């Protein structure tokens, strides 16, 4: 299973073609086969993560549910990268600390015709 934010897709990969029951389960959960991606996929949103929770065919060997794995990934991402508000506040503070430059007045030369 892969969360591809660039393509905005939740993708599920299999080594071989899944059996008919698994394919029916994937289709009923909103996943569609994408030949170009070589994976079963659907739009990446909260509902996709919750739909993946119910799929028996992708349950990790650890027993964790996809939503638990996703929560851990989101928490790790928040620790690595500050929020937009924090980034804006830091940029604003940095701008206050830098000395202001006076705009240069240019001496206008008249163009000769």
C-alpha positions in Angstrom: 0.0 0.0 0.0 1.3 3.5 -0.9 0.0 7.0 -0.2 1.1 9.0 -3.2 0.4 12.6 -2.4 1.8 13.8 -5.8 -0.8 11.8 -7.7 -3.4 12.2 -4.9 -3.9 8.4 -4.9 -3.9 5.6 -2.4 -2.4 2.6 -4.3 -2.4 -1.1 -3.5 0.1 -3.3 -5.2 0.0 -7.1 -5.5 2.7 -9.5 -6.7 0.2 -11.4 -8.8 -3.3 -10.9 -10.0 -5.6 -11.0 -6.9 -8.3 -13.7 -6.8 -11.9 -12.8 -7.8 -13.1 -12.4 -4.2 -10.3 -10.0 -3.4 -11.0 -8.0 -6.6 -14.6 -7.8 -5.7 -13.7 -6.6 -2.2 -11.4 -3.9 -3.7 -14.1 -2.8 -6.2 -16.7 -2.6 -3.5 -14.4 -0.4 -1.4 -13.9 2.1 -4.2 -10.6 0.9 -5.6 -10.2 0.6 -9.4 -7.5 -1.2 -11.4 -5.1 1.2 -13.1 -3.0 -0.5 -15.8 -0.8 2.6 -16.2 0.1 2.5 -12.5 0.0 -1.3 -12.2 -2.0 -1.0 -9.0 -5.4 -0.8 -7.5 -6.1 2.8 -6.5 -8.5 5.4 -5.4 -8.4 9.1 -4.6 -6.3 9.8 -1.5 -8.6 11.1 1.3 -9.7 10.1 4.8 -12.4 7.8 3.3 -9.8 5.9 1.3 -7.8 5.2 4.4 -10.9 4.1 6.3 -11.9 1.9 3.3 -8.5 0.3 3.4 -9.0 -0.6 7.0 -11.7 -3.0 6.1 -9.7 -4.8 3.4 -8.5 -8.2 4.7 -6.2 -8.6 1.8 -3.8 -5.8 2.8 -3.8 -6.3 6.6 -0.1 -6.0 7.7 1.5 -9.0 9.4 1.9 -6.8 12.5 -1.8 -6.6 12.8 -1.9 -2.8 12.6 -4.7 -1.2 10.7 -3.9 1.2 7.8 -5.4 4.1 9.8 -3.0 3.4 12.7 -0.1 3.4 10.3 -1.3 6.6 8.6 -1.7 8.4 12.0 2.0 7.5 12.8 3.1 8.8 9.4 1.2 12.1 9.8 2.6 12.6 13.4 6.1 12.0 12.1 5.6 14.5 9.2 4.3 17.1 11.7 7.5 16.7 13.7 9.7 17.1 10.7 8.0 20.1 9.1 6.4 23.0 11.1 2.9 24.1 10.2 2.2 26.8 7.7 1.4 29.3 10.5 4.7 28.5 12.2 6.6 29.1 9.0 4.8 32.4 8.3 5.4 33.6 11.9 9.1 32.7 11.6 9.4 34.5 8.2 7.6 37.6 9.7 10.0 37.6 12.7 13.0 37.3 10.4 11.8 40.2 8.2 11.4 42.4 11.3 15.0 41.7 12.4 16.5 42.6 9.0 17.4 46.2 8.5 15.1 48.0 6.0 16.7 49.2 2.8 15.9 52.6 1.5 14.8 52.6 -2.1 17.4 54.1 -4.4 16.4 57.2 -6.3 17.6 57.0 -9.8 18.5 60.0 -11.7 16.3 60.1 -14.7 18.0 60.8 -18.0 15.9 62.1 -20.7 15.9 60.1 -23.9 17.2 61.8 -26.9 15.2 61.4 -30.1 
